[in-house]
Amino acid sequence: MHTPSLFGNARTRRWKRPAARLRPGKARPPVRSRPPAVRFRTSGEPPDGLGRTRSVTREVARRLCFARAIAALLIRCFLLGMHAPRAFACAFVLLLLSAFPPAAYGQNGAAASEETAAVPDAAPAPYTEVPLTFDDSTYAVVPVTIGGKEGLPFVLDTAAGRSVLTPWARDTLGLTEGDTVTVAGASGQATYQTLRLDALEIGGQVVRDLAGLPVVDLTRLEQSDIRYAGILGNDVLRRFDVMYDLPDRRLRLYPIGSDSTTAVPGLDALERLPFGPVPVYGGGGFVKLPLAVGTGTAEAVLDTGAPQSIFNWRAAALDGLTKETARRRAEGTRGLTFREQTDTYLYTFEDVQAGPVRLAPREVRVADLPVFQRLRLADRPAIILGNDLLADRRVVIAYSTGSLYVSAPR
């Protein structure tokens, strides 16, 4: 005697619902198409608990599907003549499976098939954005918070080996001085008292344990109503990947991870200089890159603390410039130390390029400053690349990979 199996075989006829017959003159009802699967983003929790509601809805739908499967199984078992204990045993197994989400489901009970699975988006890298303010002398100033006091104006300087504080900031914050330190600037070096900061904050990013900060009077740099609290140097900046956006006047700081990879998005859209990664050298973390001038190449140091770029005479000679053809500046150049001035000339170089990137012509300074000696560039063509030649571009300094990226002119 043949015993029908649970799922039937060749000798078992399957029961089918008879096809509905249409009455004469009656139109066939329209076929409802299934709406396309909705793809939810899972990179973050949507507002107002919407993600939690969707997760609950998916779980309820999944359990309803199991309930329908159990009911269908019981009906089929009784139609095939299966004994009741075996039918209820199968139903009990399905009931247990319904209590646990299978491997094909995620934590929220969503199906993981290729068509309907939610595609997780890469979480955007955290960053801090603060405004750039320019005074009358075109120094780039950013707001810094120290000891709960917000909005302290600091000059942003990628060519400063360490940050400094002014006597005004020291007195305002009630800090006490410690040992002395020698600071080298554009016009030489000098000795200053130092102090220690437990932490400073830039737009939410906290930098801790800043020791040996020199106390330097910057009043001679102040040419507007902005009173400087200090200089933000590379002891702070090199802890981040920096986006320096002069056209939009903003600064973004991206924390550097332990894997030393840059987290700045959109670098493929920027113009990458063809010589590859820009070397970041020295304890100060200075950024050096070659610039084509006239008939040769000069080594340039990126200096956001310089309102005007400075060429030494070896770099100026690449374009055929002499003191007779340049215009002498009425006042020489004095840097951070405010010691003796260096004779300075003015000239507009029409053709200055960094790879395929042609920088806009600007009147720059020409002088053999002591800073070139400190950077070991005095015996070759060298340039201090300031804000004037970058005024129409966005620059990304990826300290994590030692790379520099420059946008198209804007």
C-alpha positions as CSV (number, residue, x, y, z in Angstrom):
1,M,0.0,0.0,0.0
2,H,1.4,3.3,-1.0
3,T,1.8,5.8,1.8
4,P,1.7,9.5,0.6
5,S,4.7,11.5,1.5
6,L,4.7,14.9,3.1
7,F,5.4,16.7,-0.1
8,G,3.7,14.3,-2.6
9,N,5.2,12.3,-5.5
10,A,4.5,11.2,-9.0
11,R,1.5,9.1,-7.9
12,T,0.0,11.9,-5.7
13,R,-2.2,14.4,-7.4
14,R,-1.8,17.9,-6.1
15,W,-4.9,19.9,-5.4
16,K,-5.2,23.1,-7.4
17,R,-7.6,25.9,-7.0
18,P,-9.9,26.0,-10.1
19,A,-9.2,28.9,-12.4
20,A,-11.8,31.7,-12.1
21,R,-14.1,31.9,-15.1
22,L,-15.0,35.3,-16.4
23,R,-18.6,36.0,-17.1
24,P,-19.3,37.2,-20.6
25,G,-18.9,41.0,-21.0
26,K,-17.0,41.3,-17.7
27,A,-13.5,42.7,-18.0
28,R,-10.5,41.0,-16.4
29,P,-9.5,42.7,-13.1
30,P,-6.2,44.6,-13.4
31,V,-3.2,42.7,-12.1
32,R,-1.6,44.5,-9.2
33,S,2.1,44.8,-9.5
34,R,4.3,44.3,-6.4
35,P,5.9,47.6,-5.3
36,P,9.7,47.6,-5.6
37,A,11.7,46.7,-2.5
38,V,12.5,49.6,-0.4
39,R,16.2,50.1,0.3
40,F,16.9,51.6,3.7
41,R,20.2,53.3,4.6
42,T,21.8,51.8,7.6
43,S,24.8,54.2,8.1
44,G,23.1,55.9,11.1
45,E,19.9,55.8,13.1
46,P,17.2,57.9,11.4
47,P,15.6,60.7,13.5
48,D,12.5,60.2,15.7
49,G,13.1,56.4,16.1
50,L,12.2,55.7,12.5
51,G,14.9,53.0,12.2
52,R,13.5,51.2,15.3
53,T,10.0,51.3,13.8
54,R,11.2,49.8,10.5
55,S,13.0,47.0,12.4
56,V,9.9,46.1,14.4
57,T,7.8,46.1,11.2
58,R,10.2,43.7,9.5
59,E,10.1,41.4,12.5
60,V,6.3,41.3,12.6
61,A,6.2,40.5,8.9
62,R,8.7,37.7,9.3
63,R,6.7,36.1,12.1
64,L,3.5,36.4,10.1
65,C,5.1,34.5,7.3
66,F,6.1,31.6,9.6
67,A,2.5,31.5,11.0
68,R,1.1,31.2,7.5
69,A,3.6,28.4,6.7
70,I,2.6,26.5,9.8
71,A,-1.1,26.8,9.0
72,A,-0.5,25.7,5.4
73,L,1.6,22.7,6.6
74,L,-1.2,21.5,9.0
75,I,-3.8,21.7,6.3
76,R,-1.6,19.8,3.8
77,C,-0.8,17.1,6.4
78,F,-4.5,16.5,7.1
79,L,-5.4,16.5,3.4
80,L,-2.7,13.8,2.8
81,G,-3.8,11.7,5.6
82,M,-0.8,12.1,7.9
83,H,-1.2,11.1,11.5
84,A,-1.9,14.0,13.8
85,P,1.3,13.5,16.1
86,R,3.6,13.7,13.1
87,A,1.8,16.8,11.7
88,F,1.9,18.6,15.0
89,A,5.6,17.6,15.4
90,C,6.4,19.3,12.1
91,A,4.4,22.3,13.1
92,F,6.3,22.5,16.4
93,V,9.7,22.5,14.6
94,L,8.6,25.4,12.4
95,L,7.4,27.2,15.5
96,L,10.8,26.9,17.0
97,L,12.5,28.2,13.9
98,S,10.2,31.2,13.9
99,A,11.5,32.2,17.3
100,F,15.1,32.7,16.0
101,P,16.0,34.7,12.9
102,P,17.9,32.5,10.4
103,A,21.4,33.4,9.1
104,A,19.9,35.0,6.1
105,Y,18.5,37.8,8.3
106,G,20.4,40.6,9.9
107,Q,20.1,41.9,13.4
108,N,17.1,43.9,12.5
109,G,15.4,40.9,10.8
110,A,15.9,42.3,7.3
111,A,16.5,39.9,4.5
112,A,20.0,39.8,3.2
113,S,19.3,38.8,-0.4
114,E,21.1,40.7,-3.1
115,E,17.9,42.5,-4.3
116,T,16.3,43.6,-1.1
117,A,19.2,43.7,1.4
118,A,19.9,47.1,2.9
119,V,23.2,48.5,1.6
120,P,25.2,50.0,4.5
121,D,26.7,53.4,3.6
122,A,30.2,54.2,4.7
123,A,29.9,56.5,7.7
124,P,31.3,59.9,7.0
125,A,34.6,60.7,8.6
126,P,34.3,63.0,11.6
127,Y,35.8,66.4,11.2
128,T,35.8,69.8,12.7
129,E,35.1,72.9,10.7
130,V,35.9,76.4,11.9
131,P,35.8,79.8,10.0
132,L,38.9,81.5,8.7
133,T,39.0,85.2,9.4
134,F,41.5,87.5,7.6
135,D,42.6,90.8,9.1
136,D,43.9,93.8,7.2
137,S,47.3,92.2,6.8
138,T,45.7,89.0,5.4
139,Y,46.8,86.7,8.3
140,A,44.5,83.7,8.5
141,V,42.9,83.6,12.0
142,V,41.0,80.7,13.6
143,P,39.0,80.7,16.9
144,V,40.4,78.5,19.7
145,T,39.0,77.7,23.1
146,I,41.3,77.4,26.2
147,G,40.2,76.9,29.7
148,G,36.6,77.5,28.8
149,K,37.3,80.9,27.2
150,E,36.0,80.7,23.6
151,G,36.9,82.6,20.5
152,L,40.6,83.3,21.2
153,P,42.0,84.4,17.8
154,F,45.1,82.4,16.7
155,V,47.1,82.9,13.5
156,L,47.2,79.6,11.5
157,D,50.8,78.9,10.6
158,T,51.8,75.6,8.9
159,A,55.5,76.8,9.0
160,A,55.6,77.3,12.7
161,G,57.3,74.4,14.4
162,R,55.4,75.0,17.6
163,S,52.4,77.0,18.8
164,V,52.9,80.2,20.8
165,L,50.9,82.3,23.2
166,T,50.9,86.1,23.6
167,P,51.3,87.9,27.0
168,W,47.7,89.1,26.6
169,A,46.5,85.5,26.4
170,R,48.7,84.4,29.3
171,D,47.3,87.2,31.5
172,T,43.7,86.6,30.4
173,L,43.9,82.8,31.1
174,G,45.9,83.3,34.4
175,L,48.8,81.1,33.3
176,T,52.3,81.1,34.8
177,E,55.5,80.9,32.9
178,G,58.1,78.2,33.2
179,D,61.5,77.5,31.4
180,T,63.0,79.3,28.5
181,V,63.1,78.2,24.9
182,T,64.8,79.4,21.7
183,V,62.4,80.2,18.8
184,A,63.6,80.5,15.2
185,G,61.6,82.8,12.9
186,A,61.8,84.4,9.5
187,S,64.3,87.0,10.6
188,G,66.4,85.0,13.1
189,Q,66.0,83.4,16.5
190,A,65.4,84.6,20.1
191,T,64.8,83.2,23.6
192,Y,61.4,83.3,25.3
193,Q,59.7,82.2,28.4
194,T,57.4,79.1,28.1
195,L,54.3,77.8,29.7
196,R,52.2,74.6,29.6
197,L,48.7,74.1,28.4
198,D,46.7,71.0,29.5
199,A,44.4,71.3,26.5
200,L,43.1,73.5,23.8
201,E,40.0,73.0,21.6
202,I,39.4,73.8,18.0
203,G,35.7,73.5,17.1
204,G,35.2,70.4,19.3
205,Q,38.6,68.7,18.6
206,V,40.6,68.7,21.8
207,V,44.5,68.7,21.7
208,R,46.1,67.8,25.1
209,D,49.5,68.1,26.7
210,L,51.0,71.1,25.0
211,A,54.2,71.9,26.9
212,G,56.9,74.4,26.2
213,L,54.7,77.0,24.4
214,P,56.7,80.2,24.0
215,V,55.2,83.5,25.1
216,V,55.7,86.0,22.3
217,D,54.5,89.5,21.8
218,L,52.6,89.7,18.5
219,T,51.4,93.3,18.7
220,R,53.6,94.4,15.8
221,L,51.7,92.0,13.6
222,E,48.3,93.4,14.5
223,Q,47.1,95.8,11.9
224,S,43.4,95.6,12.7
225,D,41.1,95.5,15.7
226,I,41.9,91.7,16.1
227,R,44.1,91.1,19.2
228,Y,46.0,87.9,18.7
229,A,46.1,85.2,21.4
230,G,48.8,83.2,19.7
231,I,49.9,81.2,16.8
232,L,48.6,77.7,16.0
233,G,51.6,75.8,14.7
234,N,52.4,72.3,13.4
235,D,52.7,70.8,16.9
236,V,48.8,71.0,16.7
237,L,48.1,70.8,13.0
238,R,50.1,67.7,12.2
239,R,47.8,65.7,14.4
240,F,45.1,66.1,11.8
241,D,44.6,66.1,8.0
242,V,44.0,69.7,7.2
243,M,41.7,71.2,4.5
244,Y,42.7,74.8,4.0
245,D,39.9,76.5,2.0
246,L,40.8,80.1,1.2
247,P,37.9,80.9,-1.2
248,D,35.2,79.7,1.2
249,R,37.2,80.9,4.2
250,R,37.0,77.7,6.3
251,L,39.3,75.2,7.9
252,R,38.5,71.5,8.4
253,L,40.5,69.2,10.7
254,Y,40.2,65.4,10.2
255,P,41.6,63.3,13.0
256,I,44.3,60.9,11.9
257,G,43.6,57.2,12.7
258,S,46.0,54.6,13.9
259,D,46.3,53.1,10.4
260,S,47.8,56.4,9.0
261,T,45.3,56.7,6.2
262,T,43.7,59.9,5.2
263,A,40.0,60.3,6.0
264,V,39.4,63.4,3.8
265,P,36.7,62.6,1.2
266,G,36.7,63.9,-2.4
267,L,40.5,63.9,-3.0
268,D,40.0,62.4,-6.5
269,A,38.2,65.6,-7.5
270,L,41.3,67.7,-6.6
271,E,44.3,68.2,-8.8
272,R,47.0,66.0,-7.5
273,L,50.5,67.2,-8.1
274,P,52.4,64.8,-10.4
275,F,55.5,64.4,-8.3
276,G,53.6,62.2,-5.9
277,P,53.5,62.5,-2.1
278,V,54.9,65.8,-0.7
279,P,57.6,65.0,1.9
280,V,56.8,66.2,5.4
281,Y,60.1,66.6,7.0
282,G,61.6,67.8,10.3
283,G,60.1,67.9,13.8
284,G,58.0,70.9,12.7
285,G,56.2,68.9,10.1
286,F,56.8,71.4,7.3
287,V,55.4,70.7,3.8
288,K,57.9,71.1,0.9
289,L,57.1,71.0,-2.8
290,P,58.8,72.0,-6.0
291,L,57.6,75.0,-8.0
292,A,58.6,75.8,-11.6
293,V,59.8,79.4,-11.9
294,G,61.1,80.7,-15.2
295,T,63.8,78.3,-16.5
296,G,64.2,76.2,-13.4
297,T,62.7,74.7,-10.3
298,A,62.7,76.1,-6.7
299,E,61.8,74.3,-3.5
300,A,58.9,75.8,-1.7
301,V,57.7,75.5,1.9
302,L,54.0,75.9,2.4
303,D,53.4,78.7,5.0
304,T,49.9,79.7,5.8
305,G,51.3,82.2,8.3
306,A,52.8,84.3,5.5
307,P,50.4,86.8,4.0
308,Q,52.8,87.3,1.1
309,S,55.1,84.8,-0.6
310,I,58.9,85.3,-0.3
311,F,61.4,84.3,-3.0
312,N,65.1,84.2,-2.2
313,W,67.4,85.7,-4.8
314,R,68.4,82.3,-6.2
315,A,64.8,81.6,-7.1
316,A,64.3,85.1,-8.5
317,A,67.3,84.6,-10.7
318,L,65.5,81.7,-12.5
319,D,63.2,84.4,-14.0
320,G,66.1,86.7,-14.8
321,L,65.3,89.1,-11.9
322,T,67.9,91.4,-10.6
323,K,67.9,94.2,-8.0
324,E,67.9,96.7,-10.8
325,T,64.7,95.4,-12.4
326,A,62.8,94.8,-9.1
327,R,61.2,97.5,-6.9
328,R,62.6,97.9,-3.5
329,R,60.2,97.8,-0.6
330,A,60.3,100.9,1.6
331,E,60.4,98.8,4.7
332,G,62.3,95.6,5.1
333,T,61.0,92.3,6.4
334,R,60.9,91.4,10.0
335,G,59.6,88.1,11.2
336,L,58.5,86.7,14.5
337,T,61.6,87.8,16.4
338,F,61.4,91.4,15.4
339,R,65.1,91.9,15.3
340,E,67.0,93.5,12.3
341,Q,65.1,94.0,9.1
342,T,66.2,92.3,5.8
343,D,66.3,94.3,2.6
344,T,63.3,93.3,0.6
345,Y,62.2,93.8,-3.0
346,L,58.9,93.4,-4.8
347,Y,58.2,91.7,-8.1
348,T,55.3,89.9,-9.9
349,F,56.3,86.5,-11.4
350,E,53.9,85.7,-14.2
351,D,54.7,82.0,-14.5
352,V,54.9,80.0,-11.3
353,Q,53.7,76.4,-11.5
354,A,53.4,73.3,-9.2
355,G,53.2,70.5,-11.7
356,P,50.1,71.2,-13.9
357,V,48.8,73.8,-11.4
358,R,49.6,77.3,-12.5
359,L,49.4,79.8,-9.6
360,A,47.9,83.2,-10.2
361,P,50.4,86.0,-10.7
362,R,50.9,88.0,-7.5
363,E,53.4,90.6,-6.4
364,V,55.7,88.8,-4.0
365,R,58.7,89.6,-1.8
366,V,62.3,88.9,-2.8
367,A,64.7,88.6,0.1
368,D,67.4,86.3,1.5
369,L,65.8,85.9,4.9
370,P,67.5,83.9,7.7
371,V,64.6,81.4,7.6
372,F,66.0,79.9,4.4
373,Q,69.2,79.2,6.3
374,R,67.3,77.5,9.1
375,L,65.4,75.3,6.5
376,R,68.8,74.4,4.8
377,L,67.6,76.0,1.6
378,A,69.8,79.1,1.5
379,D,72.2,77.5,-1.1
380,R,69.5,76.7,-3.6
381,P,66.4,78.4,-5.2
382,A,63.8,78.5,-2.4
383,I,60.3,80.0,-1.8
384,I,58.1,80.6,1.2
385,L,54.7,79.9,-0.3
386,G,52.2,82.2,1.4
387,N,48.4,82.9,1.2
388,D,48.6,85.2,-1.8
389,L,49.5,82.5,-4.3
390,L,46.8,80.2,-2.9
391,A,44.0,82.8,-2.5
392,D,41.8,81.1,-5.2
393,R,42.3,77.5,-4.3
394,R,41.5,74.8,-1.7
395,V,44.5,72.9,-0.3
396,V,44.4,69.6,1.6
397,I,47.5,68.8,3.6
398,A,47.3,65.0,4.4
399,Y,49.8,64.7,7.2
400,S,48.7,61.1,7.6
401,T,50.2,60.1,4.2
402,G,52.6,63.0,3.5
403,S,50.5,64.2,0.5
404,L,49.3,67.5,-0.8
405,Y,46.2,68.1,-2.9
406,V,45.3,71.4,-4.7
407,S,41.9,72.3,-6.2
408,A,41.3,74.1,-9.5
409,P,41.0,77.9,-9.2
410,R,37.7,79.2,-8.0
